């Protein structure tokens, strides 16, 4: 049953994704809000398909971030980026520059003004990250960053990259940590889409103005402890 439900979701998801991105191509010639609407529609449709075909629902805990704040989230699955687009208002998500080279996906990312950085360019990448982050905050958009820089398997922890500290220091806004257990249900490279409830939890905000060391220690402690708790909750259920 798990294989059949996972297959049904994966086939439908990828097929409809192709149809939607092609059908929404005229949005590139229209105001940016049209592209945002297409992306939100795709995100909500994906979450609906996941519930109907795979039996995977989701729950959001904590206070939903509003306006120009920094959101630093654990990253375990593709699901994390999908849900952020669905529930946050016009998020500016930090992503790897090479993702812009993917046809259609990269075009939508550029049109929606996501923040793309070349992690191999060192200090130049940090300056670009901060510059685009400030522009997003000035426009009242939440900036979403995954501090580990890539997806981590449930129960594992990768090094937190310096970009999140640079954004926190330079943007001068509160940082909202977030934890997930999405990798239990939608693995990084796995085929299976497991039934159950994915939890995204927004944690207590970290106020602006802390020194770098205190901020990073606080951020890692809150995210990792909450993520471990959510993973154990999912596995126990």
Helices and strands as residue ranges (DSSP letters): H 2-23, G 25-29, H 32-54, E 56-61, E 70-73, H 78-87, E 92-96, G 97-101, H 105-111, E 115-117, G 119-121, H 123-138, E 143-145, H 163-171, E 175-180, G 182-184, E 196-202, H 212-236
